[in-house]
């Protein structure tokens, strides 16, 4: 099964994603941390997650193989600290983590990553010279860059919520750090599947993947979309 980006939806989303960002004065520099190479790269608009959400609510869920891919050790999703959480958001996070763990270990995600194409080749943009299979292995091995954990088959991250009204930034990370920062202006409206996709997107940044060339074909955006789509399908099956 090949995973392709819908060019029509991408063209529509681009109008919103590439709206001019706010000017970063000294008071606003915290909104644009240097986790990626350019300011536009930090515009963490979850086009991928939003696309998956719209698709999941308008079309029947296809059949996916959610059995565990045993070619590698089981990946455990283990969030650490949380900040600025409400009880409702904590409950949403707990289900999103369960969804992430099933999806990240599934044969369905392995198939999607292996079959992903960019420029008519089975590859991602900004792939760090890795094949699709190597990217899948890297995700399962979960070696967050710059940390001391090494390859431990455990997705380690902390999650901080913050609110910023006049910004298009949904979330951001610092490479070498363990914190995912998410703007409640956006993520409060996410369901558990969308949150799973958003966290997966940001978590791949912690592993060093960026989106410098073509956003929807990069590892963070494409994998975030895949996780959200599969998580929606799981929910549709009664998960």
N, C-alpha and C positions, 0 to 999 in steps of 0.2 A: 504494500500500500504506500503510494508516494504522497508526501505531504507538500502541498504547494500553497503559496500565498495568493489569495484572491486579488488580482491587480485592481479591480474596480473598488473593492473595499479599502485597499491601501491608498488609492488615489483620493478617496473621500476623506480618509483619516488624516492624510498628509496635510490637508488644509488646516486642520486643528493642531496637529503635532508641530508643524513648522510655523505657527504663529510666532511673531517676534517675542522673544523672552523679555521679562522685565529687566531694566538696567540694574546692574548689581553695584550699588553704592557700598561704602564701607559698612553701613548698617545692615546690608543684605548679603554680605559675602558668605554667611553661613548657609545660605540657600544654594550655593553653587560650590560645594566642596570639590577638591581636585581628585575625584575618584576615577575620572575618565579623562581622555586627552583634550577634549574641547568642551566649551560651555554647552554647545548643542547636544553633546553626548550625555549630559547630565539631565536632560529633559526626559525623565523616566515616564513618558506617557505610555501607559500599558495598552498600546494599539493591539498587541497580540492577545492580551487577556480580554479586552473589550470585544474584539472580533469573535473570539471563541464563545463568549457569553451570548452575543447576539445570535450566533449560529445555533447554539444549543437550544435556545428558546424558540427558534422558528422552524427547525427541521427535526425529524425523528433522529434519535441517537443511533449511530451505527453500532455494529457489534464489534467489541474489542476483546482481546485476550488479556484479562487482568491476572492471570496466573503468574506466579513469581518466576522471573528469569534466574535460573540457578547457575548460570555460567560464571557468575561472580558471587562473592559473599553478600549476604543480606545487608542492605543499606538501612541504617537507623536514622530517623530525623529527630534530633534532640535539641530543641530550643532551650536556651539558658535563661538569662534575665529578660524581663519585660519591664517597660517603663510607660507610665501614663495610660495604663489599661483600665477599662471599665469591666465589670463582670460580664456584660454582654459580649464585649470584644474578646475577653478571655475564652468564653465558650466558643466563639467563632474560630479563634486561633486553634483551639484543641481539635476541632473537627478538620480544619484546614491541614493541620499536621498529619492527622490520620490519612487524609486523602493523598497528601504528598508522598507519604511512605508507601502506600499501595501503588500509586502511579509510578514513582521513581524506580520501584523494583519490578515493574510489570514487563511482560513480553511485548505488550502493546507499545510502550514508550520505546523499547529497543527497536522495534520494527519501524516506528516513525522516524527516529533519529537516523537509522541506517538508510532509509529511503529518501531522506530530505534532499532536495535539489536546489541549486543556485547556479544560474547561467547554464542550464541544461546539463549540469554535472551533479553527481551525488557528493555534495559538499555544502558547507556553510560559508558565509562571508566572515571575515575576521576570525578565522579558524585556528590561528596560531600554528599553521602548518600541519594541523592534525586532520586525519581522515574522520569520517562520520563515526566509524567504529571506535577510534581512539578517543573521540569526544565522549561517546557513550561510556567507555571505560573510565574516563576521567571523572565524569559525573558520578558514577557508581563508587569510585574509589574515594571521592569527596575530600581531596586534599586542598583545603582552603589556603590560598597563597599567603605567604608571610606569617602564618601561624606555626606553632610548634607541634601541632597534632600529627602532621604527616598523613600518610594514607591509612585511614582508620575505618573506612566504610561507615562513617557517621557524619551527618550534616549538622555541623555545630554553628549556631549563630544566636545572637541576642537580637531583640526587636524593640525598638523605641518608636512610639507614636508621637507625632507633633502636629500642630495645626498652623498652616500658613495660607491665608486666603488668596492674596494676589500673586499667585505663582502657578506655573504649569508643571512644577516638579511633583511627581507622585511619590517618588522615593529615591534614596541615594545610599551609596556605600563608600567606604574608603578601602582601597585594596590593602591588605595586610591587617585590617581590623576585623572584628567579629560582629559588628553592629549593622543591622539593617534598619534604616530610618524611613518611616512611611507617613505620608501626609494624610491626616484623617479627613481632610476636605474631600479626598477621593476614596480612600480605603474603607471609610465608614459605610459607603454604599455598596461595597463588594459583598457578594455572598461567599460561602466557604470555598467554592471552587475557584472563583476569581482571586481570592486571597492566596490560595495555594499556588496559582499561577504567578501572582505578583512576587511572592516570597521566593519562588523558584527562579524567577528572572533575576532578582537582586542577589540571591545566593550564588548564581553562576558568576556574578561580578566578583564576589569574594574569592572565587577560584581563579580569577584573572581574565575572564572573558569579557570583551568589550563590544561596542557597536560603533565603529568608526566609519565604516563604508556604507552599507545599506542596512538600515535598522531592522526591517522585518526578517531579513535573511541571516542575521547574526545569531549566535548561540543564545544570548539572554532573551531576545525577543521570541525566537522560534521555539525554544524549549519552554519558555513561559506560556506560550500559546498552546503547545502540546499538552502541558500539564493541566492547564485550565480546561481544555476540551475534554481530556480524559476524565478529569475530576467531575465535570458536568455529567458525563456519561455514567460514571459511578453513582452519582446522586440519583440520576434517572432510573437506575436499576435498584434503588432502595437502600443504598449505602448509608 
